[in-house]
């Protein structure tokens, strides 16, 4: 899976989890401030990402997920290391 496919899948997951349009999601967007997620939404988003990409995101890394770009970067690195 290439980086474009990874990013597209992440955007799809975020949109589904938060009930928003994919077009409203930008790399710079804050998951909480811009996309309207609360702490439970973030936990559910992390679980959905773990399931979709078949990997575990440690709690200390999950806490760093504040923007869509953070998610892109973490997932790209984690998938390359896997």
HTML snippet that shows the backbone in 3Dmol.js (N, CA, C, O; Angstrom):
<script src="https://3Dmol.org/build/3Dmol-min.js"></script>
<div id="view" style="width:600px;height:400px;position:relative"></div>
<script>
const pdb = `
ATOM      1  N   UNK A   1       0.851  -1.177   0.000  1.00  0.00           N
ATOM      2  CA  UNK A   1       0.000   0.000   0.000  1.00  0.00           C
ATOM      3  C   UNK A   1       0.895   1.238   0.000  1.00  0.00           C
ATOM      4  O   UNK A   1       1.745   1.400   0.876  1.00  0.00           O
ATOM      5  N   UNK A   2       0.698   2.097  -0.976  1.00  0.00           N
ATOM      6  CA  UNK A   2       1.496   3.307  -1.096  1.00  0.00           C
ATOM      7  C   UNK A   2       0.999   4.414  -0.182  1.00  0.00           C
ATOM      8  O   UNK A   2      -0.070   4.306   0.420  1.00  0.00           O
ATOM      9  N   UNK A   3       1.784   5.478  -0.085  1.00  0.00           N
ATOM     10  CA  UNK A   3       1.457   6.587   0.813  1.00  0.00           C
ATOM     11  C   UNK A   3       0.131   7.250   0.444  1.00  0.00           C
ATOM     12  O   UNK A   3      -0.621   7.663   1.327  1.00  0.00           O
ATOM     13  N   UNK A   4      -0.158   7.354  -0.841  1.00  0.00           N
ATOM     14  CA  UNK A   4      -1.426   7.972  -1.259  1.00  0.00           C
ATOM     15  C   UNK A   4      -2.600   7.115  -0.805  1.00  0.00           C
ATOM     16  O   UNK A   4      -3.603   7.634  -0.313  1.00  0.00           O
ATOM     17  N   UNK A   5      -2.472   5.799  -0.971  1.00  0.00           N
ATOM     18  CA  UNK A   5      -3.542   4.898  -0.532  1.00  0.00           C
ATOM     19  C   UNK A   5      -3.711   4.950   0.979  1.00  0.00           C
ATOM     20  O   UNK A   5      -4.833   4.912   1.484  1.00  0.00           O
ATOM     21  N   UNK A   6      -2.593   5.037   1.706  1.00  0.00           N
ATOM     22  CA  UNK A   6      -2.653   5.124   3.165  1.00  0.00           C
ATOM     23  C   UNK A   6      -3.389   6.396   3.575  1.00  0.00           C
ATOM     24  O   UNK A   6      -4.288   6.355   4.414  1.00  0.00           O
ATOM     25  N   UNK A   7      -3.006   7.521   2.984  1.00  0.00           N
ATOM     26  CA  UNK A   7      -3.654   8.792   3.326  1.00  0.00           C
ATOM     27  C   UNK A   7      -5.141   8.765   2.984  1.00  0.00           C
ATOM     28  O   UNK A   7      -5.965   9.231   3.771  1.00  0.00           O
ATOM     29  N   UNK A   8      -5.487   8.229   1.828  1.00  0.00           N
ATOM     30  CA  UNK A   8      -6.897   8.156   1.436  1.00  0.00           C
ATOM     31  C   UNK A   8      -7.695   7.299   2.407  1.00  0.00           C
ATOM     32  O   UNK A   8      -8.820   7.644   2.766  1.00  0.00           O
ATOM     33  N   UNK A   9      -7.112   6.177   2.832  1.00  0.00           N
ATOM     34  CA  UNK A   9      -7.791   5.284   3.780  1.00  0.00           C
ATOM     35  C   UNK A   9      -7.958   5.967   5.137  1.00  0.00           C
ATOM     36  O   UNK A   9      -9.002   5.834   5.776  1.00  0.00           O
ATOM     37  N   UNK A  10      -6.930   6.697   5.575  1.00  0.00           N
ATOM     38  CA  UNK A  10      -7.020   7.418   6.847  1.00  0.00           C
ATOM     39  C   UNK A  10      -8.131   8.463   6.789  1.00  0.00           C
ATOM     40  O   UNK A  10      -8.925   8.576   7.723  1.00  0.00           O
ATOM     41  N   UNK A  11      -8.191   9.221   5.709  1.00  0.00           N
ATOM     42  CA  UNK A  11      -9.236  10.242   5.558  1.00  0.00           C
ATOM     43  C   UNK A  11     -10.614   9.588   5.574  1.00  0.00           C
ATOM     44  O   UNK A  11     -11.545  10.110   6.187  1.00  0.00           O
ATOM     45  N   UNK A  12     -10.742   8.457   4.905  1.00  0.00           N
ATOM     46  CA  UNK A  12     -12.014   7.726   4.890  1.00  0.00           C
ATOM     47  C   UNK A  12     -12.404   7.293   6.304  1.00  0.00           C
ATOM     48  O   UNK A  12     -13.563   7.427   6.699  1.00  0.00           O
ATOM     49  N   UNK A  13     -11.447   6.780   7.056  1.00  0.00           N
ATOM     50  CA  UNK A  13     -11.713   6.327   8.428  1.00  0.00           C
ATOM     51  C   UNK A  13     -12.112   7.505   9.311  1.00  0.00           C
ATOM     52  O   UNK A  13     -13.073   7.413  10.075  1.00  0.00           O
ATOM     53  N   UNK A  14     -11.376   8.611   9.208  1.00  0.00           N
ATOM     54  CA  UNK A  14     -11.704   9.795  10.005  1.00  0.00           C
ATOM     55  C   UNK A  14     -13.121  10.266   9.683  1.00  0.00           C
ATOM     56  O   UNK A  14     -13.903  10.543  10.593  1.00  0.00           O
ATOM     57  N   UNK A  15     -13.452  10.358   8.413  1.00  0.00           N
ATOM     58  CA  UNK A  15     -14.788  10.807   8.003  1.00  0.00           C
ATOM     59  C   UNK A  15     -15.869   9.892   8.568  1.00  0.00           C
ATOM     60  O   UNK A  15     -16.880  10.367   9.086  1.00  0.00           O
ATOM     61  N   UNK A  16     -15.657   8.587   8.469  1.00  0.00           N
ATOM     62  CA  UNK A  16     -16.644   7.632   8.977  1.00  0.00           C
ATOM     63  C   UNK A  16     -16.785   7.718  10.490  1.00  0.00           C
ATOM     64  O   UNK A  16     -17.900   7.700  11.012  1.00  0.00           O
ATOM     65  N   UNK A  17     -15.667   7.810  11.194  1.00  0.00           N
ATOM     66  CA  UNK A  17     -15.697   7.835  12.659  1.00  0.00           C
ATOM     67  C   UNK A  17     -16.330   9.114  13.198  1.00  0.00           C
ATOM     68  O   UNK A  17     -17.036   9.085  14.206  1.00  0.00           O
ATOM     69  N   UNK A  18     -16.077  10.231  12.526  1.00  0.00           N
ATOM     70  CA  UNK A  18     -16.554  11.517  13.040  1.00  0.00           C
ATOM     71  C   UNK A  18     -17.831  11.997  12.364  1.00  0.00           C
ATOM     72  O   UNK A  18     -18.392  13.024  12.746  1.00  0.00           O
ATOM     73  N   UNK A  19     -18.294  11.251  11.355  1.00  0.00           N
ATOM     74  CA  UNK A  19     -19.527  11.623  10.674  1.00  0.00           C
ATOM     75  C   UNK A  19     -19.410  12.932   9.911  1.00  0.00           C
ATOM     76  O   UNK A  19     -20.333  13.746   9.905  1.00  0.00           O
ATOM     77  N   UNK A  20     -18.259  13.126   9.265  1.00  0.00           N
ATOM     78  CA  UNK A  20     -18.038  14.348   8.488  1.00  0.00           C
ATOM     79  C   UNK A  20     -17.680  13.978   7.056  1.00  0.00           C
ATOM     80  O   UNK A  20     -17.423  12.815   6.748  1.00  0.00           O
ATOM     81  N   UNK A  21     -17.668  14.977   6.189  1.00  0.00           N
ATOM     82  CA  UNK A  21     -17.326  14.757   4.785  1.00  0.00           C
ATOM     83  C   UNK A  21     -15.811  14.665   4.616  1.00  0.00           C
ATOM     84  O   UNK A  21     -15.062  15.392   5.269  1.00  0.00           O
ATOM     85  N   UNK A  22     -15.369  13.776   3.743  1.00  0.00           N
ATOM     86  CA  UNK A  22     -13.939  13.639   3.472  1.00  0.00           C
ATOM     87  C   UNK A  22     -13.339  14.953   2.982  1.00  0.00           C
ATOM     88  O   UNK A  22     -12.185  15.256   3.283  1.00  0.00           O
ATOM     89  N   UNK A  23     -14.108  15.730   2.236  1.00  0.00           N
ATOM     90  CA  UNK A  23     -13.617  17.008   1.708  1.00  0.00           C
ATOM     91  C   UNK A  23     -13.319  18.026   2.806  1.00  0.00           C
ATOM     92  O   UNK A  23     -12.577  18.981   2.579  1.00  0.00           O
ATOM     93  N   UNK A  24     -13.893  17.829   3.999  1.00  0.00           N
ATOM     94  CA  UNK A  24     -13.664  18.751   5.116  1.00  0.00           C
ATOM     95  C   UNK A  24     -12.370  18.447   5.866  1.00  0.00           C
ATOM     96  O   UNK A  24     -11.989  19.190   6.770  1.00  0.00           O
ATOM     97  N   UNK A  25     -11.695  17.366   5.500  1.00  0.00           N
ATOM     98  CA  UNK A  25     -10.502  16.922   6.224  1.00  0.00           C
ATOM     99  C   UNK A  25      -9.255  17.368   5.475  1.00  0.00           C
ATOM    100  O   UNK A  25      -9.045  17.012   4.316  1.00  0.00           O
ATOM    101  N   UNK A  26      -8.430  18.156   6.163  1.00  0.00           N
ATOM    102  CA  UNK A  26      -7.147  18.577   5.599  1.00  0.00           C
ATOM    103  C   UNK A  26      -6.033  18.087   6.512  1.00  0.00           C
ATOM    104  O   UNK A  26      -6.273  17.779   7.679  1.00  0.00           O
ATOM    105  N   UNK A  27      -4.829  18.017   5.990  1.00  0.00           N
ATOM    106  CA  UNK A  27      -3.686  17.556   6.782  1.00  0.00           C
ATOM    107  C   UNK A  27      -3.463  18.455   7.992  1.00  0.00           C
ATOM    108  O   UNK A  27      -3.055  17.979   9.051  1.00  0.00           O
ATOM    109  N   UNK A  28      -3.725  19.742   7.844  1.00  0.00           N
ATOM    110  CA  UNK A  28      -3.478  20.700   8.915  1.00  0.00           C
ATOM    111  C   UNK A  28      -4.559  20.683   9.993  1.00  0.00           C
ATOM    112  O   UNK A  28      -4.375  21.271  11.059  1.00  0.00           O
ATOM    113  N   UNK A  29      -5.667  20.028   9.734  1.00  0.00           N
ATOM    114  CA  UNK A  29      -6.809  20.064  10.648  1.00  0.00           C
ATOM    115  C   UNK A  29      -6.485  19.412  11.987  1.00  0.00           C
ATOM    116  O   UNK A  29      -5.889  18.336  12.051  1.00  0.00           O
ATOM    117  N   UNK A  30      -6.893  20.093  13.053  1.00  0.00           N
ATOM    118  CA  UNK A  30      -6.824  19.523  14.396  1.00  0.00           C
ATOM    119  C   UNK A  30      -8.005  18.569  14.544  1.00  0.00           C
ATOM    120  O   UNK A  30      -9.139  18.913  14.211  1.00  0.00           O
ATOM    121  N   UNK A  31      -7.728  17.379  15.042  1.00  0.00           N
ATOM    122  CA  UNK A  31      -8.790  16.379  15.179  1.00  0.00           C
ATOM    123  C   UNK A  31      -9.882  16.888  16.120  1.00  0.00           C
ATOM    124  O   UNK A  31     -11.068  16.674  15.871  1.00  0.00           O
ATOM    125  N   UNK A  32      -9.485  17.555  17.189  1.00  0.00           N
ATOM    126  CA  UNK A  32     -10.460  18.031  18.172  1.00  0.00           C
ATOM    127  C   UNK A  32     -11.008  19.406  17.795  1.00  0.00           C
ATOM    128  O   UNK A  32     -12.223  19.581  17.701  1.00  0.00           O
ATOM    129  N   UNK A  33     -10.133  20.372  17.582  1.00  0.00           N
ATOM    130  CA  UNK A  33     -10.580  21.754  17.360  1.00  0.00           C
ATOM    131  C   UNK A  33     -11.265  21.964  16.013  1.00  0.00           C
ATOM    132  O   UNK A  33     -12.292  22.639  15.943  1.00  0.00           O
ATOM    133  N   UNK A  34     -10.711  21.396  14.947  1.00  0.00           N
ATOM    134  CA  UNK A  34     -11.254  21.635  13.607  1.00  0.00           C
ATOM    135  C   UNK A  34     -12.292  20.604  13.173  1.00  0.00           C
ATOM    136  O   UNK A  34     -13.247  20.935  12.469  1.00  0.00           O
ATOM    137  N   UNK A  35     -12.102  19.356  13.594  1.00  0.00           N
ATOM    138  CA  UNK A  35     -12.995  18.290  13.129  1.00  0.00           C
ATOM    139  C   UNK A  35     -14.067  17.929  14.149  1.00  0.00           C
ATOM    140  O   UNK A  35     -14.946  17.114  13.868  1.00  0.00           O
ATOM    141  N   UNK A  36     -13.998  18.532  15.333  1.00  0.00           N
ATOM    142  CA  UNK A  36     -15.064  18.374  16.313  1.00  0.00           C
ATOM    143  C   UNK A  36     -15.045  17.089  17.119  1.00  0.00           C
ATOM    144  O   UNK A  36     -16.059  16.725  17.714  1.00  0.00           O
ATOM    145  N   UNK A  37     -13.921  16.397  17.154  1.00  0.00           N
ATOM    146  CA  UNK A  37     -13.840  15.156  17.923  1.00  0.00           C
ATOM    147  C   UNK A  37     -13.728  15.465  19.414  1.00  0.00           C
ATOM    148  O   UNK A  37     -13.160  16.484  19.806  1.00  0.00           O
ATOM    149  N   UNK A  38     -14.277  14.572  20.238  1.00  0.00           N
ATOM    150  CA  UNK A  38     -14.023  14.657  21.672  1.00  0.00           C
ATOM    151  C   UNK A  38     -13.083  13.512  22.044  1.00  0.00           C
ATOM    152  O   UNK A  38     -12.650  12.761  21.169  1.00  0.00           O
ATOM    153  N   UNK A  39     -12.764  13.371  23.324  1.00  0.00           N
ATOM    154  CA  UNK A  39     -11.775  12.365  23.724  1.00  0.00           C
ATOM    155  C   UNK A  39     -12.234  10.950  23.386  1.00  0.00           C
ATOM    156  O   UNK A  39     -11.412  10.113  23.014  1.00  0.00           O
ATOM    157  N   UNK A  40     -13.520  10.669  23.505  1.00  0.00           N
ATOM    158  CA  UNK A  40     -14.032   9.345  23.146  1.00  0.00           C
ATOM    159  C   UNK A  40     -13.904   9.108  21.645  1.00  0.00           C
ATOM    160  O   UNK A  40     -13.554   8.009  21.214  1.00  0.00           O
ATOM    161  N   UNK A  41     -14.189  10.136  20.851  1.00  0.00           N
ATOM    162  CA  UNK A  41     -14.027  10.022  19.399  1.00  0.00           C
ATOM    163  C   UNK A  41     -12.586   9.679  19.038  1.00  0.00           C
ATOM    164  O   UNK A  41     -12.341   8.866  18.147  1.00  0.00           O
ATOM    165  N   UNK A  42     -11.633  10.301  19.732  1.00  0.00           N
ATOM    166  CA  UNK A  42     -10.218  10.048  19.447  1.00  0.00           C
ATOM    167  C   UNK A  42      -9.871   8.599  19.767  1.00  0.00           C
ATOM    168  O   UNK A  42      -9.168   7.948  18.994  1.00  0.00           O
ATOM    169  N   UNK A  43     -10.355   8.088  20.895  1.00  0.00           N
ATOM    170  CA  UNK A  43     -10.109   6.687  21.259  1.00  0.00           C
ATOM    171  C   UNK A  43     -10.701   5.765  20.197  1.00  0.00           C
ATOM    172  O   UNK A  43     -10.044   4.818  19.766  1.00  0.00           O
ATOM    173  N   UNK A  44     -11.924   6.031  19.776  1.00  0.00           N
ATOM    174  CA  UNK A  44     -12.569   5.204  18.753  1.00  0.00           C
ATOM    175  C   UNK A  44     -11.851   5.317  17.413  1.00  0.00           C
ATOM    176  O   UNK A  44     -11.765   4.340  16.670  1.00  0.00           O
ATOM    177  N   UNK A  45     -11.340   6.496  17.105  1.00  0.00           N
ATOM    178  CA  UNK A  45     -10.575   6.693  15.873  1.00  0.00           C
ATOM    179  C   UNK A  45      -9.298   5.869  15.898  1.00  0.00           C
ATOM    180  O   UNK A  45      -8.956   5.221  14.909  1.00  0.00           O
ATOM    181  N   UNK A  46      -8.594   5.888  17.018  1.00  0.00           N
ATOM    182  CA  UNK A  46      -7.368   5.094  17.150  1.00  0.00           C
ATOM    183  C   UNK A  46      -7.686   3.610  16.983  1.00  0.00           C
ATOM    184  O   UNK A  46      -6.957   2.893  16.298  1.00  0.00           O
ATOM    185  N   UNK A  47      -8.768   3.149  17.604  1.00  0.00           N
ATOM    186  CA  UNK A  47      -9.141   1.737  17.476  1.00  0.00           C
ATOM    187  C   UNK A  47      -9.481   1.391  16.033  1.00  0.00           C
ATOM    188  O   UNK A  47      -9.117   0.315  15.558  1.00  0.00           O
ATOM    189  N   UNK A  48     -10.166   2.272  15.332  1.00  0.00           N
ATOM    190  CA  UNK A  48     -10.513   2.030  13.929  1.00  0.00           C
ATOM    191  C   UNK A  48      -9.258   1.982  13.060  1.00  0.00           C
ATOM    192  O   UNK A  48      -9.166   1.158  12.150  1.00  0.00           O
ATOM    193  N   UNK A  49      -8.296   2.858  13.333  1.00  0.00           N
ATOM    194  CA  UNK A  49      -7.031   2.845  12.588  1.00  0.00           C
ATOM    195  C   UNK A  49      -6.265   1.556  12.851  1.00  0.00           C
ATOM    196  O   UNK A  49      -5.717   0.953  11.928  1.00  0.00           O
ATOM    197  N   UNK A  50      -6.230   1.135  14.118  1.00  0.00           N
ATOM    198  CA  UNK A  50      -5.540  -0.113  14.467  1.00  0.00           C
ATOM    199  C   UNK A  50      -6.148  -1.292  13.717  1.00  0.00           C
ATOM    200  O   UNK A  50      -5.433  -2.136  13.179  1.00  0.00           O
ATOM    201  N   UNK A  51      -7.466  -1.338  13.690  1.00  0.00           N
ATOM    202  CA  UNK A  51      -8.154  -2.441  13.015  1.00  0.00           C
ATOM    203  C   UNK A  51      -7.926  -2.397  11.505  1.00  0.00           C
ATOM    204  O   UNK A  51      -7.643  -3.422  10.886  1.00  0.00           O
ATOM    205  N   UNK A  52      -8.049  -1.216  10.920  1.00  0.00           N
ATOM    206  CA  UNK A  52      -7.931  -1.081   9.469  1.00  0.00           C
ATOM    207  C   UNK A  52      -6.536  -1.425   8.966  1.00  0.00           C
ATOM    208  O   UNK A  52      -6.383  -2.000   7.889  1.00  0.00           O
ATOM    209  N   UNK A  53      -5.515  -1.070   9.750  1.00  0.00           N
ATOM    210  CA  UNK A  53      -4.140  -1.272   9.307  1.00  0.00           C
ATOM    211  C   UNK A  53      -3.452  -2.431  10.025  1.00  0.00           C
ATOM    212  O   UNK A  53      -2.262  -2.670   9.819  1.00  0.00           O
ATOM    213  N   UNK A  54      -4.193  -3.150  10.867  1.00  0.00           N
ATOM    214  CA  UNK A  54      -3.692  -4.330  11.564  1.00  0.00           C
ATOM    215  C   UNK A  54      -2.394  -4.038  12.322  1.00  0.00           C
ATOM    216  O   UNK A  54      -1.388  -4.728  12.158  1.00  0.00           O
ATOM    217  N   UNK A  55      -2.449  -2.994  13.157  1.00  0.00           N
ATOM    218  CA  UNK A  55      -1.309  -2.692  14.015  1.00  0.00           C
ATOM    219  C   UNK A  55      -1.814  -2.085  15.308  1.00  0.00           C
ATOM    220  O   UNK A  55      -2.970  -1.673  15.410  1.00  0.00           O
ATOM    221  N   UNK A  56      -0.924  -2.035  16.304  1.00  0.00           N
ATOM    222  CA  UNK A  56      -1.287  -1.473  17.596  1.00  0.00           C
ATOM    223  C   UNK A  56      -0.617  -0.120  17.760  1.00  0.00           C
ATOM    224  O   UNK A  56       0.580   0.026  17.512  1.00  0.00           O
ATOM    225  N   UNK A  57      -1.391   0.858  18.177  1.00  0.00           N
ATOM    226  CA  UNK A  57      -0.863   2.192  18.438  1.00  0.00           C
ATOM    227  C   UNK A  57      -0.744   2.330  19.954  1.00  0.00           C
ATOM    228  O   UNK A  57      -1.758   2.373  20.650  1.00  0.00           O
ATOM    229  N   UNK A  58       0.488   2.401  20.473  1.00  0.00           N
ATOM    230  CA  UNK A  58       0.663   2.530  21.927  1.00  0.00           C
ATOM    231  C   UNK A  58      -0.013   3.799  22.456  1.00  0.00           C
ATOM    232  O   UNK A  58      -0.125   4.795  21.742  1.00  0.00           O
ATOM    233  N   UNK A  59      -0.460   3.752  23.707  1.00  0.00           N
ATOM    234  CA  UNK A  59      -1.167   4.887  24.300  1.00  0.00           C
ATOM    235  C   UNK A  59      -0.367   6.180  24.218  1.00  0.00           C
ATOM    236  O   UNK A  59      -0.922   7.244  23.943  1.00  0.00           O
ATOM    237  N   UNK A  60       0.955   6.086  24.460  1.00  0.00           N
ATOM    238  CA  UNK A  60       1.766   7.311  24.430  1.00  0.00           C
ATOM    239  C   UNK A  60       1.816   7.918  23.029  1.00  0.00           C
ATOM    240  O   UNK A  60       1.944   9.135  22.888  1.00  0.00           O
ATOM    241  N   UNK A  61       1.718   7.088  21.999  1.00  0.00           N
ATOM    242  CA  UNK A  61       1.671   7.592  20.622  1.00  0.00           C
ATOM    243  C   UNK A  61       0.280   8.126  20.296  1.00  0.00           C
ATOM    244  O   UNK A  61       0.139   9.138  19.609  1.00  0.00           O
ATOM    245  N   UNK A  62      -0.739   7.442  20.792  1.00  0.00           N
ATOM    246  CA  UNK A  62      -2.114   7.877  20.539  1.00  0.00           C
ATOM    247  C   UNK A  62      -2.355   9.272  21.111  1.00  0.00           C
ATOM    248  O   UNK A  62      -3.104  10.062  20.536  1.00  0.00           O
ATOM    249  N   UNK A  63      -1.719   9.575  22.244  1.00  0.00           N
ATOM    250  CA  UNK A  63      -1.878  10.896  22.858  1.00  0.00           C
ATOM    251  C   UNK A  63      -1.289  12.007  21.999  1.00  0.00           C
ATOM    252  O   UNK A  63      -1.674  13.168  22.136  1.00  0.00           O
ATOM    253  N   UNK A  64      -0.356  11.658  21.113  1.00  0.00           N
ATOM    254  CA  UNK A  64       0.288  12.647  20.244  1.00  0.00           C
ATOM    255  C   UNK A  64      -0.534  12.936  18.987  1.00  0.00           C
ATOM    256  O   UNK A  64      -0.212  13.842  18.218  1.00  0.00           O
ATOM    257  N   UNK A  65      -1.587  12.162  18.791  1.00  0.00           N
ATOM    258  CA  UNK A  65      -2.413  12.339  17.596  1.00  0.00           C
ATOM    259  C   UNK A  65      -3.345  13.521  17.824  1.00  0.00           C
ATOM    260  O   UNK A  65      -4.438  13.383  18.374  1.00  0.00           O
ATOM    261  N   UNK A  66      -2.880  14.690  17.385  1.00  0.00           N
ATOM    262  CA  UNK A  66      -3.679  15.902  17.553  1.00  0.00           C
ATOM    263  C   UNK A  66      -4.137  16.468  16.217  1.00  0.00           C
ATOM    264  O   UNK A  66      -5.119  17.207  16.156  1.00  0.00           O
ATOM    265  N   UNK A  67      -3.426  16.123  15.148  1.00  0.00           N
ATOM    266  CA  UNK A  67      -3.806  16.620  13.823  1.00  0.00           C
ATOM    267  C   UNK A  67      -3.853  15.468  12.832  1.00  0.00           C
ATOM    268  O   UNK A  67      -3.333  14.382  13.088  1.00  0.00           O
ATOM    269  N   UNK A  68      -4.477  15.723  11.719  1.00  0.00           N
ATOM    270  CA  UNK A  68      -4.538  14.717  10.662  1.00  0.00           C
ATOM    271  C   UNK A  68      -3.124  14.408  10.172  1.00  0.00           C
ATOM    272  O   UNK A  68      -2.816  13.254   9.874  1.00  0.00           O
ATOM    273  N   UNK A  69      -2.265  15.417  10.086  1.00  0.00           N
ATOM    274  CA  UNK A  69      -0.880  15.189   9.661  1.00  0.00           C
ATOM    275  C   UNK A  69      -0.154  14.269  10.639  1.00  0.00           C
ATOM    276  O   UNK A  69       0.634  13.423  10.214  1.00  0.00           O
ATOM    277  N   UNK A  70      -0.406  14.421  11.951  1.00  0.00           N
ATOM    278  CA  UNK A  70       0.185  13.511  12.938  1.00  0.00           C
ATOM    279  C   UNK A  70      -0.209  12.069  12.635  1.00  0.00           C
ATOM    280  O   UNK A  70       0.612  11.157  12.731  1.00  0.00           O
ATOM    281  N   UNK A  71      -1.462  11.876  12.273  1.00  0.00           N
ATOM    282  CA  UNK A  71      -1.941  10.530  11.951  1.00  0.00           C
ATOM    283  C   UNK A  71      -1.238  10.015  10.703  1.00  0.00           C
ATOM    284  O   UNK A  71      -0.751   8.885  10.689  1.00  0.00           O
ATOM    285  N   UNK A  72      -1.179  10.840   9.645  1.00  0.00           N
ATOM    286  CA  UNK A  72      -0.487  10.441   8.416  1.00  0.00           C
ATOM    287  C   UNK A  72       0.943  10.013   8.725  1.00  0.00           C
ATOM    288  O   UNK A  72       1.383   8.942   8.306  1.00  0.00           O
ATOM    289  N   UNK A  73       1.669  10.861   9.466  1.00  0.00           N
ATOM    290  CA  UNK A  73       3.081  10.600   9.749  1.00  0.00           C
ATOM    291  C   UNK A  73       3.261   9.322  10.564  1.00  0.00           C
ATOM    292  O   UNK A  73       4.100   8.481  10.242  1.00  0.00           O
ATOM    293  N   UNK A  74       2.460   9.186  11.628  1.00  0.00           N
ATOM    294  CA  UNK A  74       2.601   8.003  12.476  1.00  0.00           C
ATOM    295  C   UNK A  74       2.302   6.730  11.694  1.00  0.00           C
ATOM    296  O   UNK A  74       3.065   5.766  11.754  1.00  0.00           O
ATOM    297  N   UNK A  75       1.198   6.729  10.963  1.00  0.00           N
ATOM    298  CA  UNK A  75       0.805   5.517  10.251  1.00  0.00           C
ATOM    299  C   UNK A  75       1.810   5.164   9.154  1.00  0.00           C
ATOM    300  O   UNK A  75       2.117   3.987   8.961  1.00  0.00           O
ATOM    301  N   UNK A  76       2.323   6.155   8.436  1.00  0.00           N
ATOM    302  CA  UNK A  76       3.315   5.882   7.392  1.00  0.00           C
ATOM    303  C   UNK A  76       4.563   5.252   7.997  1.00  0.00           C
ATOM    304  O   UNK A  76       5.094   4.283   7.456  1.00  0.00           O
ATOM    305  N   UNK A  77       5.031   5.795   9.114  1.00  0.00           N
ATOM    306  CA  UNK A  77       6.219   5.242   9.774  1.00  0.00           C
ATOM    307  C   UNK A  77       5.955   3.855  10.343  1.00  0.00           C
ATOM    308  O   UNK A  77       6.787   2.958  10.207  1.00  0.00           O
ATOM    309  N   UNK A  78       4.812   3.678  10.974  1.00  0.00           N
ATOM    310  CA  UNK A  78       4.480   2.387  11.581  1.00  0.00           C
ATOM    311  C   UNK A  78       4.332   1.302  10.522  1.00  0.00           C
ATOM    312  O   UNK A  78       4.767   0.169  10.727  1.00  0.00           O
ATOM    313  N   UNK A  79       3.726   1.639   9.406  1.00  0.00           N
ATOM    314  CA  UNK A  79       3.522   0.644   8.351  1.00  0.00           C
ATOM    315  C   UNK A  79       4.825   0.311   7.634  1.00  0.00           C
ATOM    316  O   UNK A  79       5.004  -0.820   7.181  1.00  0.00           O
ATOM    317  N   UNK A  80       5.736   1.270   7.524  1.00  0.00           N
ATOM    318  CA  UNK A  80       7.038   0.982   6.918  1.00  0.00           C
ATOM    319  C   UNK A  80       7.865   0.083   7.826  1.00  0.00           C
ATOM    320  O   UNK A  80       8.624  -0.761   7.349  1.00  0.00           O
ATOM    321  N   UNK A  81       7.717   0.267   9.136  1.00  0.00           N
ATOM    322  CA  UNK A  81       8.481  -0.525  10.096  1.00  0.00           C
ATOM    323  C   UNK A  81       7.934  -1.943  10.227  1.00  0.00           C
ATOM    324  O   UNK A  81       8.654  -2.857  10.628  1.00  0.00           O
ATOM    325  N   UNK A  82       6.665  -2.119   9.889  1.00  0.00           N
ATOM    326  CA  UNK A  82       6.016  -3.437  10.057  1.00  0.00           C
ATOM    327  C   UNK A  82       6.487  -4.430   9.021  1.00  0.00           C
ATOM    328  O   UNK A  82       6.043  -5.578   9.020  1.00  0.00           O
TER     329      UNK A  82
END
`;
const viewer = $3Dmol.createViewer("view");
viewer.addModel(pdb, "pdb");
viewer.setStyle({}, {cartoon: {color: "spectrum"}});
viewer.zoomTo();
viewer.render();
</script>
